[in-house]
Amino acid sequence: MSVRPSPRAFSRRARLAAGLAVLTFAVLPAASACKGGGSPASSSAPAGPAASGAGSSGGGAQGGGSSQPATAQGSAEPGIVAVTKAGALVQLDPATGAVRETLVSSGVTGDEVSVAANGTVYFATGSGCAGAIKSVPASGGTPTFVRSGWDPAISPDGTKLAYADQPGSDQTCPGWNTSTPGTAFRLGILALSGGATSQTIPQLPVGQQSLPGPISHLSWAPDNQRLAVSIASVQDNEGWAVNIVDTASAQSYMDGPGVTPMPVTGDPTPQQSYLREGVYMPGGNLFVSRACCGGFPPHNTSRLMWEVAPNGMMTHQVAIGFPAMDHLSLNVSSDGNWLLYLGGNDLYVSQGGARPTQVGSGLIAAAWG
């Protein structure tokens, strides 16, 4: 079995010295700072916002105060589809995190799995240096090959599938170590009705070069046209970004017309902070993982889970995360009332933006479904 790790912890110090792009994967430590019932309980663990008060970008053990989220309360909790560390695609009980059913027994990669409104689950499997996107009904069945690629994301209307068309993360894969680094990385849009790729957006326009900026996560806007493209570090612990890409006009997913970088706002030190990942909410705001600080050697001191407006301004603080742990695989339910994310390999769930609860562990991807 070949499980593709996330590009999040690759270091490029060695490859810069050699004039090449050699990646080293670093495994992040697991956390054990939660108390009874799986609820975050300390300033180092995810903590919910205060019950009321003006919006604040700071945060203490209980979130430092924030405005209340605009999401509705009381909707039924949807199911969860997840990928285990062993590479199995499973359905989880959203209340307990227990495995209800195994849809695919092995070979599935993270950190993205996507579920369409009709129940079709899209996922990727590792195949050497090339990923394969497949689909399977949530009710179970035989997986169907869709196309090559990684990180599938289904549009809200179910007509298009976005994916990362890029080499695998192994340092020997073609595309990382070339005379034109960065040219092997593309954002693809597949029209599901026709079964053919309708659009490919490169990292940079033809003729331009840069260090590889791998896509690490994708999320469609409610308009089925724009995408939140999360980009892994371009060099060392720098270059993390969430770009809003208008698929109708963008010639690149990194820069230029049709691309709007999401700004980092608030405290601590926005100049050194970065957005590790971001996903759209149904109303047009985004749920983001905000980290501090970038630079080399990596030394993170802050992880904040925020709901933000399109201009990057925080509207609600969901949690204070583990500083030394990656927070990713963010996902929002179709009604916007339920949020989930992974802190390391632990699954956290929040209703209506309230204090998250840990409901599972041993995972590399998750999504409502």
C-alpha positions in Angstrom: 0.0 0.0 0.0 1.2 3.5 -0.8 -0.3 6.2 1.3 0.5 9.7 0.1 1.4 12.1 2.9 0.3 15.7 2.9 2.8 18.2 1.4 2.5 20.3 4.6 5.7 19.3 6.3 8.2 19.2 3.5 11.5 21.1 4.0 13.4 22.6 1.1 16.6 23.7 2.8 18.5 20.8 1.4 17.2 21.2 -2.1 18.1 24.9 -2.2 21.7 24.1 -1.3 21.8 21.6 -4.1 19.9 23.8 -6.5 17.1 21.2 -6.7 13.8 20.6 -5.0 14.3 17.7 -2.6 11.5 17.2 -0.1 11.7 15.7 3.3 8.5 14.6 5.1 8.4 15.3 8.8 5.8 13.6 10.9 4.1 15.8 13.4 3.6 14.7 17.0 0.2 13.5 18.3 -1.6 15.4 21.0 -3.0 14.2 24.3 -4.3 17.4 26.0 -8.0 16.6 26.1 -10.0 15.8 29.2 -13.1 13.7 29.8 -15.6 13.4 27.0 -13.1 14.4 24.3 -13.7 18.2 24.8 -10.8 20.6 24.4 -9.8 21.7 27.9 -6.7 23.8 28.0 -5.0 26.7 26.4 -2.9 24.3 24.4 -5.9 22.3 23.3 -8.7 23.6 21.0 -11.1 25.8 23.0 -14.4 27.3 22.1 -15.1 31.0 22.0 -16.6 32.9 24.9 -20.4 33.0 25.0 -20.6 36.6 24.0 -18.6 39.8 23.5 -17.0 41.8 20.7 -15.0 40.1 18.1 -11.4 39.6 19.0 -8.4 38.2 17.2 -6.6 37.3 20.4 -7.4 34.2 22.4 -6.9 32.8 25.9 -7.9 29.3 27.1 -11.6 30.0 26.2 -11.1 31.8 23.0 -10.6 35.4 24.1 -14.2 36.4 23.2 -15.8 36.5 19.8 -19.0 37.4 18.1 -21.6 34.7 17.7 -21.6 32.7 14.5 -24.3 33.2 11.9 -25.0 29.5 11.5 -28.3 28.0 12.5 -28.7 25.9 15.6 -30.5 22.6 16.0 -30.0 20.9 12.6 -29.5 17.2 12.6 -25.8 16.1 12.6 -24.9 14.6 9.2 -22.7 11.5 8.8 -18.9 11.6 8.4 -16.8 10.0 5.8 -13.1 9.6 6.8 -9.8 8.1 5.8 -7.9 6.2 8.4 -4.1 6.2 8.9 -4.2 2.7 7.5 -5.7 4.1 4.2 -9.2 2.8 4.6 -12.2 4.9 3.5 -14.9 4.6 6.3 -18.2 5.9 7.5 -18.1 7.2 11.1 -20.7 7.6 13.7 -20.6 11.4 14.1 -21.4 11.2 17.8 -18.8 8.6 18.8 -16.3 8.4 16.0 -16.8 4.6 15.7 -16.6 3.0 12.3 -20.0 2.2 10.9 -18.9 0.8 7.6 -15.8 0.4 5.6 -16.2 1.5 2.0 -12.7 0.9 0.7 -10.3 -1.2 2.7 -6.9 0.3 1.8 -4.9 2.6 -0.4 -6.8 5.8 0.2 -4.8 9.0 0.7 -5.4 12.3 2.6 -6.1 15.1 3.4 -9.1 15.5 1.2 -12.3 13.4 0.6 -15.4 14.9 -0.9 -19.0 13.9 -0.7 -21.6 15.0 -3.3 -25.2 15.8 -2.5 -26.3 12.6 -4.1 -24.1 10.6 -1.7 -21.2 9.8 -4.1 -17.9 9.9 -2.3 -14.8 11.1 -4.2 -11.4 10.1 -2.9 -7.8 9.6 -4.1 -5.5 6.6 -4.0 -1.8 6.5 -4.3 -0.3 5.0 -7.4 3.4 5.5 -7.2 4.1 9.1 -8.4 0.6 9.5 -9.8 -2.7 9.6 -7.8 -5.9 8.1 -9.0 -9.3 9.8 -8.2 -12.1 7.3 -7.7 -15.7 7.4 -6.6 -17.9 5.1 -4.6 -21.5 5.3 -3.4 -21.9 6.2 0.3 -24.1 3.1 0.6 -21.2 1.0 -0.5 -20.2 -0.7 -3.7 -17.3 -1.1 -6.1 -15.1 2.0 -6.6 -15.1 3.6 -10.0 -12.0 5.2 -11.6 -12.7 8.9 -12.4 -9.3 10.2 -13.5 -5.7 10.7 -12.4 -5.0 13.3 -9.7 -5.2 14.1 -6.0 -7.4 16.0 -3.6 -10.8 15.8 -5.3 -13.4 18.5 -4.4 -17.0 18.3 -5.8 -18.8 21.5 -6.6 -22.0 22.3 -4.6 -24.2 21.7 -7.6 -22.5 18.4 -8.3 -21.5 19.2 -11.9 -17.8 19.7 -11.6 -14.9 18.1 -9.8 -11.8 20.1 -9.0 -8.5 18.2 -8.4 -4.8 18.7 -8.0 -2.9 17.6 -11.2 0.6 17.3 -9.8 3.3 14.7 -9.1 3.3 12.5 -6.0 5.1 13.8 -2.9 8.0 11.4 -3.1 11.2 13.3 -3.9 12.0 11.0 -6.8 8.8 11.7 -8.6 9.2 13.6 -11.9 8.2 17.2 -11.6 10.0 18.0 -8.4 13.6 17.8 -9.6 13.6 19.4 -13.0 15.3 22.3 -14.7 11.9 24.1 -14.7 10.5 23.5 -11.2 6.9 24.4 -10.7 5.7 23.6 -14.2 4.3 20.2 -13.3 1.7 21.6 -10.9 -1.8 22.3 -12.1 -5.4 22.8 -10.9 -7.8 20.7 -13.0 -11.6 21.0 -13.4 -13.5 18.0 -14.6 -17.0 18.3 -16.1 -18.7 15.3 -14.7 -21.5 15.3 -17.3 -19.0 14.9 -20.1 -16.3 13.0 -18.3 -13.5 15.1 -19.7 -11.3 17.7 -18.2 -12.8 21.1 -19.2 -10.1 23.2 -17.8 -6.5 23.2 -16.5 -5.0 26.1 -14.6 -1.2 25.9 -14.1 0.7 27.1 -11.0 2.0 30.0 -13.1 1.4 31.0 -16.8 3.5 29.3 -19.5 7.0 30.7 -19.6 7.2 31.5 -15.9 9.0 29.4 -13.4 9.1 29.1 -9.6 9.7 26.6 -6.9 6.9 24.0 -6.7 3.8 25.4 -4.9 1.7 22.2 -4.4 -2.0 22.3 -3.9 -2.9 20.8 -0.5 -6.7 21.3 -0.4 -9.5 22.6 -2.6 -12.9 24.0 -1.7 -15.7 25.4 -4.0 -17.5 28.6 -3.3 -21.3 28.6 -3.2 -21.3 30.1 -6.8 -19.8 26.9 -8.3 -17.2 29.1 -10.0 -14.6 30.2 -7.5 -12.3 27.9 -5.6 -10.4 28.3 -2.3 -7.0 26.8 -3.2 -4.8 26.0 -0.2 -1.1 26.0 -1.2 1.6 24.1 0.8 4.8 25.8 1.7 6.9 26.9 -1.3 10.2 26.9 0.7 10.9 25.7 4.2 8.0 26.9 6.4 7.2 29.8 4.1 4.8 30.3 1.2 1.7 28.8 2.8 -1.4 30.5 1.3 -5.1 30.3 0.5 -5.9 31.8 -2.9 -9.4 32.5 -4.2 -9.3 31.4 -7.8 -12.0 32.5 -10.3 -12.1 29.6 -12.7 -13.7 31.7 -15.3 -10.7 34.1 -15.7 -7.6 32.8 -13.9 -4.6 31.9 -15.9 -2.7 30.7 -12.8 -3.7 29.4 -9.4 -0.8 31.3 -7.8 -1.0 34.9 -9.1 -2.4 37.2 -11.7 -5.9 38.1 -12.9 -8.7 36.1 -11.3 -6.6 35.2 -8.2 -7.2 36.9 -4.9 -4.9 35.9 -2.0 -6.7 35.6 1.3 -5.1 38.2 3.7 -4.0 37.2 7.2 -5.5 39.5 9.8 -5.6 39.9 13.5 -3.2 38.7 16.2 -0.7 37.4 16.7 1.8 39.1 14.2 -0.1 38.9 10.9 3.1 39.6 9.0 4.6 36.3 10.1 1.3 34.3 10.3 -0.2 32.3 7.5 -3.4 30.5 6.5 -2.6 26.7 6.6 -5.9 25.8 4.9 -9.3 27.3 4.1 -12.7 26.1 3.0 -15.9 27.9 2.0 -19.0 28.1 4.1 -22.5 28.2 2.4 -22.9 31.9 3.1 -19.6 32.9 1.4 -17.4 33.2 4.5 -14.5 30.8 5.0 -13.4 28.4 7.8 -9.7 28.7 8.1 -6.7 27.3 10.0 -4.5 30.3 11.0 -1.0 29.6 12.1 2.0 31.5 13.5 4.8 31.7 12.7 6.3 31.0 9.3 10.1 30.9 8.8 13.0 28.5 9.3 13.5 26.5 11.4 9.8 25.8 11.8 8.5 26.8 15.2 4.7 27.3 15.5 3.4 29.1 18.6 -0.2 29.6 17.6 -3.0 27.7 15.8 -6.4 29.4 15.6 -9.5 28.0 13.9 -11.5 31.0 12.6 -14.5 31.8 10.5 -13.5 34.8 8.4 -15.1 37.1 5.9 -13.8 37.2 2.3 -11.5 40.1 3.3 -9.8 37.8 5.9 -11.3 39.6 8.9 -12.4 37.2 11.7 -16.1 37.0 12.3 -15.9 34.2 14.9 -13.2 32.2 16.7 -14.1 28.5 16.8 -11.1 27.1 18.6 -7.5 27.6 19.9 -5.5 24.7 18.6 -2.4 22.8 19.5 0.5 25.1 18.5 2.9 22.3 17.5 0.3 20.3 15.5 -1.1 20.7 12.0 -4.8 21.5 11.8 -6.2 20.5 8.4 -8.9 18.6 6.4 -11.3 21.3 7.3 -14.9 20.7 6.2 -18.3 22.4 6.5 -21.7 20.7 6.3 -24.0 21.8 3.5 -26.2 23.8 5.8 -23.1 25.5 7.4 -24.1 24.4 10.9 -21.5 21.8 11.4 -17.7 22.2 11.2 -15.0 19.5 11.4 -11.2 19.4 11.2 -8.3 17.2 12.1 -5.8 18.3 14.8 -3.0 15.9 14.0 -4.8 12.7 13.5 -7.7 13.5 15.9 -11.1 14.5 14.6 -12.9 17.6 16.1 -16.5 18.5 15.5 -18.2 21.9 16.2 -21.9 22.7 16.0 -22.8 26.2 15.1 -19.3 27.4 15.7 -19.4 26.3 19.4 -16.5 24.7 21.3 -15.3 21.6 19.4 -15.5 18.1 20.7 -13.1 15.3 19.8 -15.0 12.4 18.3 -12.4 10.2 16.7 -8.7 9.6 16.1 -6.3 7.8 13.8 -7.4 9.7 10.7 -5.8 11.6 7.8 -8.9 13.1 6.2 -12.6 13.6 6.9 -15.7 15.2 5.5 -19.4 15.6 6.2 -21.4 13.1 4.2 
